Structure formats: C-alpha cells, structure tokens
Amino acid sequence: MKLPKILPASIIGVLVLSGAANYYCQDSGSDFQAAGQAGLPEDNESVISTSDDMGMGKSDVKYNFSNLIESNIQNLSNQKNEYTAQKKKQEEYENKKFLRNTYAVQAKIRNVEMVNQAKQEAEKAAAEQKAREEEEARKAQEEQAKAPAVTTPVVTPQQPVVQAPVEDIDISDVIANGIDVSVWQGDIDWQKVKAAGIQFVMIKAGEGVKEHEAFRKNIDGAKAAGLNCGIYWFSRAKSVSEAQQEADACISTISGYQLEYPVVYDCEYRSIKDNPLAEDKAGLTDAVLGFLRRIQSKGYFACYYTNADFSSRYLEFDRIADNYDIWFAGYSVTAPLMPCGIWQHSETGRVDGISTYVDLDISYKNYPNIMKKYHMNGF
C-alpha cells in the first residue's frame, strides 16, 4: 500500500499564487484576464493599482489572498490527516501480521512441547511397568524361597547301566544324587545344598565360544563346600569347525580345575534354531562328535546330553552312544529310556540353599573313581 507524500513548501507557494491568479481572472473581467495573460507586474503595488482601477480595494485583495491561503492550508491539513490515517492502518496491518506470525511460532513450540511431554510420559509409564514386573518377580522368588525344601529323591534303577568310552573302568553300584545349575539359580548357599544330601553338581561353563557368567562363582562355591563337580557347555555350532572352536573355548575355561564328573556337550532344541544342521542328521552328528573328540583328546571325560525325542529326530545317535556316555533328560518316566551315566529326572526340584526350581540328577557311575584312576579331568 503506497501513501501520499506531503508537498514541499515551495510547491505550496506556487499553488497559492496560482490560486490567487485564477481567483482574479474569474472575478475581475476580461481586461484583467488579458493583463494576466500578458504577465504579472513586477511588484505588488502594480497589482494593487490595477485592482484599484477596477474598483477593488486593497483590503479586498488581502482578504481574498487570506482566504486562498487558508483554503490551501486546509487542503494540506486534510491530506496530512489522510496520510496519517493510512499510515496508522498500515501500522495496524503490520502489527496484525507480526502477531499472526508470533502466534504461529508459539503454536509450533506448543506442539513440540506436547510431543516431548507425551514421550516423557510414555517412558515413565514403561519404567513403572518394568518396576512393577521386577517387583512381582522378586515377590514370586521370595514366595518360592519360603516354600519348604523337598528332599532330593533317590531313584533306584531296575538294572545298573554300564556305558563308558574307556575299557575296564570301575563301575560301582553306588548311586549319587546331584543337581545342575546356571546363572538362573542366582546366589546359592552351597553348604546348605550339601547338607540337603546333594553329592555332585553339573555346572554350566559356557555357551558358543563364551564363558558363562556364573561359572566361576558356582564352581568355586561348590568346590569350597566339598561337592564333586562336572560341567556342561551349550552348543551354538553350525558346523564341525565351529563345534571344535567351542571345544577349545571350553578347555580354556575349565583349565586349572579338577572335575570329578564329565565334561558334557549340550546340543538341544535351542541349539538348532535357525541352524542348517537341523535338517542334516549326519552333519549335526558330525558336529557333536567334533566337540566330544576334541575334548577327549585333551584328557577330559566327554559326555553328551540329550533326550529320547531329540536323539531320534535330529541325530544318527548310535554313532555317539556307541562311543560316549550319555546324560539323559526324562521327567515323566520312572527310569531312563536309554543307557546313560547320568539321568536328569526332574526340572522342578527344590533343594535347601537354592531359592528357585533346580534340575535334579542321578549318577549311575562312580565317576570320581574313574577320573582319578585314569588321570582324567585334571587328575
């Protein structure tokens, strides 16, 4: 929007004189018009004299000039007022535009604040939910701990099982009660475990090529309590070479410990998830044998953990069982379904000194005598 400009004073003067000339031309007749066209006299006295000749007094001339000036001043005042009004409208328009922009920015800021607030509330709700779940888990664990400990049952097999990779071993009719543990059993009071009648413990030592986080704490505690120990290593291998790498990692982890019970390879359902060997019985069997042979070659008593379903569905099982001891898992039977050296007969056992459920095991061989006689497992 363009605004009119106030005319300079010099132009105002011209307008005044031009207005005066027009006034005299209109009121003084043709003679004065002719004089005006011929040019104005050089001085005001001539104008006044001419006016006197026409019958117009000096006072009339001054009066007309005064009116003319006042009229032009009024016009200029009106223009100034119009300019001022338009300028005010322009300023109001600019102010409104500024306010609209300000409101838009404030709205964007409020939207960002609302989004951040919603995010914070969601994170807070998630943290509260996690805290509730942890509290519920803690209470459940406390309830389990309050439950009376169940004495580990001693199951007498119908016929002692003889299965070992070495000849002329000392087989005893003595049956030993044991458990197997990992990080899931939490902090264990090993003195109470031994007092509950447990004689041996199978401890998770690693998985894949990594040492298990609770291995050293568990084996040191069990050894200090006077319990006989063996270990198991969970498989993640997808080839023979990977199984052998796992065996090397296992040997490195258990080096320095004397183990009265076998070194066990645990290849089961979770081991073959997303594993090409799940569809290859011969390949999976080769991988298991790759681990067991590497372990045995380093002076350890190798053993394999399995159940009846897995061994028949995914393995050429005779190739393993004909050469190595088996740790058999079976919970709803009254006796092992295959020849084995150790039977894991329960996954919901309760033993004093352990606050959670724990697997219960029975040994059908006097493994401590075997290890010491044949100088295996660090003896």
matplotlib code that plots the C-alpha trace (Angstrom):
import matplotlib.pyplot as plt

x = [0.0, 1.5, 0.9, 0.8, 3.7, 3.4, 4.2, 7.2, 6.8, 8.0, 5.2, 2.7, 3.7, 3.2, -0.2, -1.2, -0.1, -1.7, -4.9, -4.8, -4.3, -7.2, -9.4, -8.7, -9.2, -12.6, -13.9, -12.2, -13.4, -11.8, -9.4, -7.7, -7.6, -5.7, -3.4, -2.7, -2.0, 0.4, 2.3, 2.0, 3.6, 7.0, 5.8, 2.7, 2.0, 1.2, -1.2, -2.9, -3.0, -4.6, -7.1, -7.9, -8.6, -11.1, -12.8, -11.3, -9.7, -6.5, -8.5, -10.4, -7.3, -5.7, -9.0, -9.0, -5.4, -6.0, -9.0, -7.0, -4.1, -6.4, -8.1, -4.8, -3.7, -6.9, -6.4, -2.9, -4.1, -6.7, -4.0, -1.9, -4.7, -5.4, -1.8, -1.7, -4.8, -3.4, -0.1, -2.0, -3.8, -0.6, 1.0, -2.1, -1.8, 1.9, 1.2, -1.5, 0.8, 3.5, 1.1, -0.1, 3.5, 4.1, 1.1, 2.2, 5.6, 4.1, 1.7, 4.7, 6.5, 3.4, 3.2, 6.9, 6.3, 3.3, 5.2, 8.1, 5.6, 3.9, 7.3, 8.3, 5.0, 5.4, 8.9, 7.8, 4.9, 7.3, 9.7, 6.9, 5.7, 9.2, 9.5, 6.2, 7.2, 10.6, 8.8, 6.3, 9.2, 11.0, 7.9, 7.4, 11.1, 10.6, 7.5, 9.4, 12.2, 9.6, 8.3, 9.7, 12.6, 12.0, 14.5, 16.0, 14.5, 16.8, 15.6, 16.9, 17.2, 15.9, 19.3, 22.6, 23.7, 27.2, 28.4, 31.8, 34.3, 37.2, 37.6, 38.0, 36.5, 35.5, 31.7, 30.0, 26.5, 26.6, 24.1, 24.9, 22.3, 23.1, 21.8, 22.7, 22.9, 23.5, 23.0, 19.2, 19.6, 21.0, 23.1, 23.4, 24.2, 26.4, 26.8, 23.0, 23.0, 25.5, 23.6, 20.4, 22.1, 23.4, 26.7, 27.6, 26.7, 26.9, 27.7, 27.1, 30.6, 29.8, 27.8, 29.1, 32.6, 31.9, 32.4, 29.1, 28.8, 28.1, 30.6, 33.5, 31.3, 29.3, 32.3, 34.3, 31.4, 30.6, 34.3, 34.6, 31.6, 33.2, 30.9, 32.0, 31.7, 31.3, 30.5, 28.3, 28.8, 25.8, 26.2, 25.7, 27.7, 26.6, 29.5, 32.2, 34.8, 32.6, 32.0, 35.7, 36.1, 33.6, 35.5, 38.7, 36.9, 35.5, 39.0, 40.4, 37.6, 37.9, 41.7, 43.0, 40.0, 39.8, 36.5, 35.1, 32.2, 32.2, 32.6, 29.2, 28.2, 24.6, 23.3, 19.5, 16.4, 17.7, 21.0, 19.5, 17.1, 18.0, 20.7, 21.1, 22.2, 18.6, 17.8, 21.0, 21.3, 24.7, 26.0, 24.7, 26.1, 29.5, 29.4, 28.6, 31.4, 33.8, 33.3, 33.5, 36.6, 38.4, 37.6, 38.6, 41.9, 42.8, 42.4, 38.8, 36.0, 33.5, 29.7, 26.6, 23.3, 20.1, 16.6, 14.7, 13.0, 15.9, 18.3, 16.0, 14.7, 17.9, 20.9, 22.5, 22.5, 24.2, 27.4, 27.5, 26.1, 28.5, 31.5, 30.5, 28.5, 25.0, 23.4, 19.7, 16.9, 13.5, 10.9, 7.7, 9.3, 10.2, 13.6, 15.8, 14.7, 18.3, 21.6, 23.1, 25.7, 23.5, 19.7, 18.2, 14.8, 13.2, 13.3, 11.2, 13.2, 13.6, 16.8, 17.6, 20.1, 18.6, 15.7, 14.5, 13.5, 16.5, 17.1, 17.7, 20.1, 21.2, 24.5, 24.8, 28.6, 31.3, 32.7, 35.2, 36.9, 37.1, 38.7, 41.3, 42.1, 42.6, 44.0, 41.4, 39.8, 42.8, 43.7]
y = [0.0, 3.4, 6.5, 10.1, 12.3, 15.8, 18.5, 20.7, 24.3, 25.7, 23.9, 25.2, 28.7, 28.2, 26.7, 29.7, 32.2, 30.2, 30.0, 33.8, 34.4, 32.2, 34.0, 37.4, 36.2, 34.8, 37.9, 40.9, 40.6, 40.2, 43.1, 41.6, 38.2, 39.9, 41.5, 38.2, 36.5, 39.3, 38.6, 39.8, 43.2, 43.0, 44.4, 44.1, 47.8, 47.4, 44.6, 46.8, 49.8, 47.7, 46.4, 50.0, 50.9, 48.0, 49.2, 46.7, 48.0, 46.8, 45.3, 43.1, 41.8, 40.9, 39.3, 37.1, 36.1, 35.3, 33.0, 31.4, 30.6, 29.3, 27.1, 25.6, 25.1, 23.3, 21.1, 20.2, 19.5, 17.2, 15.4, 15.1, 13.7, 11.2, 10.3, 9.8, 7.6, 5.5, 5.2, 4.1, 1.5, 0.3, 0.0, -1.9, -4.2, -4.8, -5.4, -7.9, -9.7, -9.8, -11.1, -13.8, -14.9, -14.8, -17.0, -19.5, -19.8, -20.2, -22.9, -24.8, -24.5, -25.8, -28.8, -29.7, -29.4, -31.6, -34.2, -34.2, -34.4, -37.4, -39.1, -38.5, -39.8, -42.9, -43.5, -43.0, -45.5, -48.1, -47.6, -48.0, -51.1, -52.6, -51.8, -53.5, -56.6, -56.7, -56.3, -59.1, -61.4, -60.6, -61.4, -64.6, -65.5, -64.8, -67.0, -69.8, -69.4, -69.6, -72.9, -75.9, -77.6, -81.0, -83.7, -84.9, -88.3, -91.3, -93.4, -97.0, -98.2, -101.6, -102.5, -100.6, -99.0, -99.6, -97.2, -95.6, -94.7, -96.5, -100.1, -101.8, -98.9, -99.2, -99.4, -99.1, -99.8, -96.6, -94.0, -90.4, -87.6, -84.4, -81.1, -78.9, -75.2, -72.0, -68.3, -68.8, -70.3, -67.0, -66.9, -70.4, -71.4, -74.4, -75.5, -75.9, -77.7, -80.3, -80.7, -81.4, -84.6, -83.4, -85.2, -83.7, -80.7, -80.2, -76.5, -74.6, -73.4, -71.7, -71.2, -70.9, -69.7, -67.6, -68.5, -68.5, -65.5, -67.5, -70.4, -69.4, -68.3, -71.5, -73.9, -72.1, -72.2, -75.9, -76.9, -75.0, -76.9, -80.2, -81.2, -83.2, -81.1, -81.6, -79.1, -78.7, -76.5, -75.3, -75.6, -72.9, -74.6, -74.7, -76.8, -79.2, -76.5, -74.3, -77.2, -77.7, -74.0, -74.3, -77.3, -75.2, -72.4, -74.9, -76.4, -72.9, -72.1, -75.2, -75.4, -75.4, -77.2, -80.9, -82.2, -85.4, -85.6, -85.5, -82.6, -82.6, -81.2, -79.8, -79.7, -79.5, -77.7, -74.1, -75.1, -75.9, -72.9, -71.1, -73.7, -75.5, -78.7, -79.0, -80.7, -82.7, -85.6, -86.6, -83.1, -82.4, -85.7, -84.9, -81.5, -83.2, -85.7, -82.9, -81.4, -84.7, -85.9, -82.6, -82.7, -86.3, -85.7, -83.2, -85.7, -85.0, -87.5, -86.4, -87.0, -85.9, -84.5, -85.4, -86.8, -89.5, -87.3, -85.1, -88.0, -89.9, -86.9, -84.9, -87.3, -90.5, -91.3, -94.7, -93.0, -91.0, -93.5, -96.3, -94.2, -91.7, -91.6, -90.1, -87.7, -88.5, -86.0, -87.5, -86.2, -88.2, -91.7, -93.9, -95.0, -93.8, -94.7, -95.3, -96.5, -93.5, -92.5, -89.6, -89.2, -85.8, -86.8, -83.5, -79.8, -78.6, -79.9, -77.9, -78.1, -76.2, -73.4, -72.6, -70.2, -71.3, -74.6, -76.7, -79.8, -83.0, -85.7, -89.2, -90.7, -94.4, -94.5, -93.7, -91.0, -89.7, -93.0, -93.1, -89.7, -90.5, -94.0, -92.9, -89.4, -87.6, -84.1, -82.6, -85.5]
z = [0.0, -1.1, 0.9, -0.5, 0.3, 1.8, -0.8, -0.3, 0.9, -2.5, -4.3, -1.7, -2.6, -6.3, -5.6, -3.5, -6.2, -8.9, -6.9, -6.4, -10.1, -11.1, -8.5, -10.0, -13.5, -12.7, -10.7, -12.5, -16.1, -19.4, -19.0, -16.0, -17.8, -20.6, -18.2, -16.5, -19.8, -20.7, -17.4, -13.8, -12.9, -11.3, -7.9, -5.7, -5.9, -9.6, -8.8, -6.2, -8.5, -11.2, -8.7, -7.7, -11.3, -11.4, -8.4, -5.9, -2.8, -1.1, 1.7, -0.7, -2.3, 1.1, 2.1, -1.0, -0.6, 3.0, 2.1, -0.6, 1.8, 4.4, 1.8, 0.7, 4.2, 5.0, 1.9, 3.0, 6.5, 5.1, 3.1, 6.2, 8.1, 5.3, 5.2, 9.0, 8.9, 6.1, 7.9, 11.0, 9.1, 7.6, 11.0, 12.3, 9.4, 10.0, 13.7, 13.0, 10.6, 13.2, 15.8, 13.3, 12.8, 16.5, 17.2, 14.5, 16.1, 19.6, 18.2, 16.8, 20.1, 22.0, 19.6, 20.2, 23.9, 23.7, 21.8, 24.3, 27.2, 25.6, 25.0, 28.6, 29.9, 27.8, 29.0, 32.6, 32.1, 30.6, 33.5, 36.0, 34.3, 34.3, 38.0, 38.7, 36.8, 38.7, 42.0, 41.1, 40.1, 43.4, 45.4, 43.5, 44.2, 47.9, 47.9, 46.4, 48.9, 51.8, 50.4, 52.3, 50.6, 49.2, 49.8, 46.6, 45.8, 45.3, 42.4, 42.2, 38.7, 37.8, 36.3, 36.7, 33.4, 32.1, 29.4, 29.1, 26.4, 28.2, 29.0, 32.3, 34.3, 37.9, 37.9, 41.3, 42.4, 44.4, 43.1, 43.7, 43.9, 42.1, 40.6, 37.6, 37.8, 35.9, 36.4, 36.7, 40.2, 41.5, 44.6, 46.1, 49.6, 48.8, 52.4, 52.7, 49.3, 50.6, 53.9, 51.9, 50.6, 47.2, 46.3, 42.9, 40.7, 37.0, 36.3, 33.1, 32.0, 28.7, 25.5, 22.0, 22.5, 25.6, 29.3, 31.3, 33.6, 36.7, 36.1, 38.3, 41.2, 41.1, 40.8, 43.4, 45.8, 45.2, 45.5, 48.7, 50.1, 49.2, 46.3, 43.3, 40.1, 36.4, 33.7, 30.6, 27.5, 25.5, 21.7, 19.1, 16.4, 12.8, 11.5, 12.7, 12.8, 15.0, 17.3, 17.6, 18.3, 21.1, 22.5, 22.5, 24.4, 26.9, 27.5, 28.0, 30.5, 32.7, 32.6, 36.1, 37.7, 38.7, 37.7, 39.3, 36.7, 32.9, 30.5, 28.7, 25.3, 25.4, 21.9, 22.0, 20.5, 21.1, 19.5, 16.2, 15.9, 12.6, 12.1, 8.7, 10.6, 11.9, 8.5, 8.4, 10.8, 9.6, 9.7, 13.2, 14.4, 12.9, 14.8, 18.1, 17.6, 16.6, 20.1, 22.0, 20.2, 20.8, 24.5, 24.8, 23.0, 25.7, 28.5, 29.5, 30.0, 27.3, 27.6, 25.6, 26.9, 25.1, 25.4, 23.5, 21.1, 20.0, 19.7, 17.3, 15.3, 14.7, 15.1, 14.0, 17.6, 17.6, 16.3, 19.6, 22.1, 21.0, 22.0, 24.7, 27.9, 27.8, 30.2, 29.6, 30.3, 31.0, 33.5, 33.2, 33.3, 36.2, 34.7, 31.9, 28.3, 27.2, 28.6, 30.4, 33.0, 34.5, 34.5, 34.8, 36.2, 37.2, 36.2, 39.1, 42.1, 45.3, 47.3, 50.5, 49.8, 46.3, 46.1, 42.6, 41.0, 40.1, 37.9, 39.8, 38.6, 39.5, 38.6, 37.9, 37.8, 40.3, 38.1, 40.8, 40.8, 37.0, 36.8, 39.4, 38.2, 34.6, 35.4, 33.5, 34.0, 35.6, 38.0]

ax = plt.figure().add_subplot(projection="3d")
ax.plot(x, y, z, "-o")
ax.set_aspect("equal")
plt.show()
